[in-house]
Amino acid sequence: MGKHIFFTLMLLFSLVFCFGQGKKDYEQYINIANELKFKDWKKAEFNIQQARKSVSENDVGDFYIEAAKIYSDVNYFDLALDYSGKAHYLFLNKNEEKTAKIDGIFAYIYSQLNDTKRAVSYYKKLLVFYQKQKRKTETIKALNNLGNAYLVLSKLDSSRYYFEKGLASFETYNDPVLKAFVFSNFGKLNFLEGNNIKAENYLIEASDILRKNHIEDNKSNYQVNYNLANFYIETQNPDKALLYAKNVGKYTVANAVSFDNTNYLRTLYRAYQLKKDYQLSTETFKKYDSIRELLNVEEKAVNVERLKVQHDYELQKRLDKIEQDKKNMLYVVMVIILLLIIIISILLLINFRNKAEKLRLEKKLIENREKQLEIDNQMKEKMLVYKSMEQSKIEEIFKSLLEQVNVLKFKLKDSEIDEVSRIINDIKLNTKHDSWGDFEYHFLNIHESFYDNLDRKHPGLTNYDKRLAAMLKLKLSTKEISNLLNVTPKTIENSRTRLRKKMNLTNTKEDLSQYLNEL
């Protein structure tokens, strides 16, 4: 068991080691290719191919970027564009940093191939990215490159805008090499605008910056001396033109097949011509022409154009796919939103129905309660009327009995009269004389605000009028009222007529009982 574990661990260690070693080899091959690209191109290209064989799938995009840089440095723009296109396909919308590196390669290639408009579009992308990242050095480089690109397009106002923004950055930032680049290019812009004195000042200032800071960087010294040489050629100063043209040669690889070398030899050839040294001018031109032929510019231009078309097609295809994915996502989102709206609508409808049903039930409950209350009131009213009538009858009976007893009293003996008188007094004591007070007490328990409303609306009514009104509210008939009040029905009719008059209802068709009921 122990042996199996040991062999398993050894196998895993070997795999990890091989993987790490493969990655190390890929980086080593690329580093060697970078060192040899201007010295021995065949060996440099061999190392690029070895790097491709050893690179892992996870690092292939980084390999494409490094290979594209090397090919662009040695002016193999067709291959550089091909590798850049492959890297762009892998990193687009996935890694902003690496996409920016690829955009930089595209911008350089198109500027070298005089496709300046396309180069401008990539430089602008880089500017936006570096400004967003707050990377000062790269931002100034992008501003300088845009200024140069618009210079080539003869859009001098746009060129000045970007150069001046770059110059303004040096108020709070110091980078002598970058400052020399911007000053030199700004001098070139002033020359094209016709301001030779200002142009020369900026060009000389750029050279002084490199000299004072002891900067031996090939690229910056090449560019500054190249711009000075061409300025003095255009302003017809042969000595200075030749001086700076020769200085350009110090910062190029002798006999290298590159655009930098052809530009140097063309400038030197023009300086010799201006100096009227025709022998050296002829020799220099032959070197220039031989390197230009080796560059095979025409054939490369055809290959590059083909790759540009292919790159544009693949990029557009990728963009179309992204756009279609966006549309599909939009459709999915719209469907989800629609489903949510339907679900929410159903829930709202259910909620509305539940609320409506609840309101209906509550309304029905209130109606039932009101109905029950009305029934209870009616029952109480009937009980009140019944008790009142019963009380009235009892009082009538007692009254009749008292009258009969009083008649008999005078027919009895004196000894019996006292006894009868005592009985009469007991009857009187036990008989309620305020039955009407009881009636009103019970009536107000049922209709507590009736008298208040009646007094407020008709303040001149007598107690008798109020009692009659209360009985009419209970919907008692004329006969029932006459029995309760111990008067004739005719009297009640007359009392009703007088009550209507007091309430200003004489000339109306409104029912008196209904009117009182609404109070």
ChimeraX attribute file (.defattr): number of C-alpha atoms within 10 A of each C-alpha:
attribute: neighborCount
match mode: 1-to-1
recipient: residues
	/A:1	5
	/A:2	7
	/A:3	8
	/A:4	9
	/A:5	10
	/A:6	10
	/A:7	11
	/A:8	12
	/A:9	12
	/A:10	12
	/A:11	12
	/A:12	11
	/A:13	12
	/A:14	12
	/A:15	12
	/A:16	12
	/A:17	12
	/A:18	12
	/A:19	15
	/A:20	12
	/A:21	13
	/A:22	17
	/A:23	17
	/A:24	14
	/A:25	17
	/A:26	23
	/A:27	18
	/A:28	16
	/A:29	22
	/A:30	23
	/A:31	16
	/A:32	16
	/A:33	26
	/A:34	22
	/A:35	14
	/A:36	16
	/A:37	18
	/A:38	19
	/A:39	15
	/A:40	12
	/A:41	16
	/A:42	12
	/A:43	14
	/A:44	22
	/A:45	21
	/A:46	14
	/A:47	21
	/A:48	25
	/A:49	16
	/A:50	16
	/A:51	25
	/A:52	18
	/A:53	13
	/A:54	18
	/A:55	21
	/A:56	16
	/A:57	9
	/A:58	9
	/A:59	12
	/A:60	19
	/A:61	21
	/A:62	16
	/A:63	22
	/A:64	21
	/A:65	22
	/A:66	24
	/A:67	25
	/A:68	27
	/A:69	26
	/A:70	23
	/A:71	22
	/A:72	21
	/A:73	20
	/A:74	18
	/A:75	21
	/A:76	19
	/A:77	28
	/A:78	23
	/A:79	19
	/A:80	26
	/A:81	26
	/A:82	21
	/A:83	22
	/A:84	28
	/A:85	24
	/A:86	18
	/A:87	23
	/A:88	26
	/A:89	17
	/A:90	17
	/A:91	17
	/A:92	16
	/A:93	10
	/A:94	11
	/A:95	11
	/A:96	12
	/A:97	14
	/A:98	18
	/A:99	23
	/A:100	22
	/A:101	18
	/A:102	28
	/A:103	22
	/A:104	19
	/A:105	24
	/A:106	26
	/A:107	26
	/A:108	23
	/A:109	27
	/A:110	20
	/A:111	19
	/A:112	15
	/A:113	17
	/A:114	14
	/A:115	15
	/A:116	22
	/A:117	16
	/A:118	15
	/A:119	24
	/A:120	23
	/A:121	14
	/A:122	22
	/A:123	26
	/A:124	17
	/A:125	16
	/A:126	25
	/A:127	21
	/A:128	14
	/A:129	19
	/A:130	20
	/A:131	14
	/A:132	10
	/A:133	12
	/A:134	11
	/A:135	12
	/A:136	15
	/A:137	14
	/A:138	17
	/A:139	21
	/A:140	25
	/A:141	20
	/A:142	26
	/A:143	24
	/A:144	27
	/A:145	26
	/A:146	26
	/A:147	29
	/A:148	27
	/A:149	25
	/A:150	21
	/A:151	21
	/A:152	15
	/A:153	16
	/A:154	13
	/A:155	13
	/A:156	18
	/A:157	14
	/A:158	16
	/A:159	24
	/A:160	20
	/A:161	14
	/A:162	21
	/A:163	23
	/A:164	16
	/A:165	14
	/A:166	24
	/A:167	18
	/A:168	12
	/A:169	15
	/A:170	15
	/A:171	8
	/A:172	6
	/A:173	12
	/A:174	11
	/A:175	9
	/A:176	18
	/A:177	18
	/A:178	21
	/A:179	24
	/A:180	24
	/A:181	24
	/A:182	27
	/A:183	26
	/A:184	27
	/A:185	26
	/A:186	28
	/A:187	27
	/A:188	24
	/A:189	26
	/A:190	20
	/A:191	19
	/A:192	15
	/A:193	12
	/A:194	10
	/A:195	13
	/A:196	17
	/A:197	12
	/A:198	15
	/A:199	24
	/A:200	19
	/A:201	14
	/A:202	23
	/A:203	27
	/A:204	17
	/A:205	18
	/A:206	29
	/A:207	20
	/A:208	14
	/A:209	17
	/A:210	21
	/A:211	12
	/A:212	9
	/A:213	10
	/A:214	10
	/A:215	13
	/A:216	13
	/A:217	11
	/A:218	13
	/A:219	14
	/A:220	22
	/A:221	23
	/A:222	21
	/A:223	20
	/A:224	26
	/A:225	27
	/A:226	24
	/A:227	21
	/A:228	27
	/A:229	29
	/A:230	22
	/A:231	23
	/A:232	21
	/A:233	24
	/A:234	15
	/A:235	12
	/A:236	14
	/A:237	16
	/A:238	19
	/A:239	16
	/A:240	17
	/A:241	29
	/A:242	24
	/A:243	16
	/A:244	23
	/A:245	29
	/A:246	19
	/A:247	19
	/A:248	28
	/A:249	19
	/A:250	14
	/A:251	20
	/A:252	18
	/A:253	14
	/A:254	11
	/A:255	14
	/A:256	16
	/A:257	20
	/A:258	19
	/A:259	17
	/A:260	22
	/A:261	22
	/A:262	21
	/A:263	15
	/A:264	25
	/A:265	24
	/A:266	19
	/A:267	27
	/A:268	30
	/A:269	25
	/A:270	23
	/A:271	30
	/A:272	24
	/A:273	18
	/A:274	20
	/A:275	17
	/A:276	12
	/A:277	12
	/A:278	13
	/A:279	11
	/A:280	15
	/A:281	20
	/A:282	14
	/A:283	11
	/A:284	19
	/A:285	20
	/A:286	14
	/A:287	16
	/A:288	22
	/A:289	14
	/A:290	13
	/A:291	19
	/A:292	17
	/A:293	11
	/A:294	10
	/A:295	18
	/A:296	10
	/A:297	16
	/A:298	10
	/A:299	11
	/A:300	17
	/A:301	14
	/A:302	12
	/A:303	17
	/A:304	23
	/A:305	15
	/A:306	13
	/A:307	19
	/A:308	17
	/A:309	12
	/A:310	14
	/A:311	20
	/A:312	13
	/A:313	12
	/A:314	16
	/A:315	16
	/A:316	12
	/A:317	12
	/A:318	14
	/A:319	13
	/A:320	12
	/A:321	12
	/A:322	13
	/A:323	12
	/A:324	12
	/A:325	12
	/A:326	12
	/A:327	12
	/A:328	12
	/A:329	12
	/A:330	12
	/A:331	12
	/A:332	12
	/A:333	12
	/A:334	12
	/A:335	12
	/A:336	12
	/A:337	12
	/A:338	12
	/A:339	12
	/A:340	12
	/A:341	12
	/A:342	12
	/A:343	12
	/A:344	12
	/A:345	12
	/A:346	12
	/A:347	12
	/A:348	12
	/A:349	12
	/A:350	12
	/A:351	12
	/A:352	12
	/A:353	12
	/A:354	12
	/A:355	12
	/A:356	12
	/A:357	12
	/A:358	12
	/A:359	12
	/A:360	12
	/A:361	12
	/A:362	12
	/A:363	12
	/A:364	12
	/A:365	12
	/A:366	12
	/A:367	12
	/A:368	12
	/A:369	12
	/A:370	12
	/A:371	12
	/A:372	12
	/A:373	12
	/A:374	12
	/A:375	12
	/A:376	13
	/A:377	15
	/A:378	14
	/A:379	12
	/A:380	16
	/A:381	21
	/A:382	14
	/A:383	13
	/A:384	19
	/A:385	20
	/A:386	12
	/A:387	15
	/A:388	18
	/A:389	17
	/A:390	13
	/A:391	19
	/A:392	18
	/A:393	15
	/A:394	14
	/A:395	16
	/A:396	13
	/A:397	12
	/A:398	15
	/A:399	15
	/A:400	12
	/A:401	14
	/A:402	17
	/A:403	13
	/A:404	11
	/A:405	15
	/A:406	15
	/A:407	11
	/A:408	12
	/A:409	18
	/A:410	10
	/A:411	10
	/A:412	12
	/A:413	9
	/A:414	11
	/A:415	8
	/A:416	12
	/A:417	16
	/A:418	13
	/A:419	11
	/A:420	17
	/A:421	14
	/A:422	12
	/A:423	14
	/A:424	17
	/A:425	12
	/A:426	11
	/A:427	15
	/A:428	14
	/A:429	10
	/A:430	8
	/A:431	15
	/A:432	14
	/A:433	10
	/A:434	8
	/A:435	16
	/A:436	15
	/A:437	11
	/A:438	14
	/A:439	17
	/A:440	15
	/A:441	12
	/A:442	15
	/A:443	19
	/A:444	13
	/A:445	11
	/A:446	16
	/A:447	16
	/A:448	12
	/A:449	11
	/A:450	20
	/A:451	17
	/A:452	12
	/A:453	13
	/A:454	18
	/A:455	13
	/A:456	10
	/A:457	11
	/A:458	13
	/A:459	12
	/A:460	12
	/A:461	14
	/A:462	11
	/A:463	9
	/A:464	12
	/A:465	16
	/A:466	16
	/A:467	17
	/A:468	20
	/A:469	22
	/A:470	23
	/A:471	21
	/A:472	20
	/A:473	20
	/A:474	18
	/A:475	17
	/A:476	17
	/A:477	13
	/A:478	18
	/A:479	15
	/A:480	16
	/A:481	21
	/A:482	18
	/A:483	16
	/A:484	19
	/A:485	17
	/A:486	12
	/A:487	12
	/A:488	13
	/A:489	17
	/A:490	12
	/A:491	12
	/A:492	19
	/A:493	14
	/A:494	10
	/A:495	15
	/A:496	18
	/A:497	14
	/A:498	15
	/A:499	21
	/A:500	16
	/A:501	12
	/A:502	15
	/A:503	16
	/A:504	11
	/A:505	16
	/A:506	14
	/A:507	8
	/A:508	9
	/A:509	7
	/A:510	11
	/A:511	11
	/A:512	20
	/A:513	16
	/A:514	12
	/A:515	13
	/A:516	18
	/A:517	16
	/A:518	8
	/A:519	14
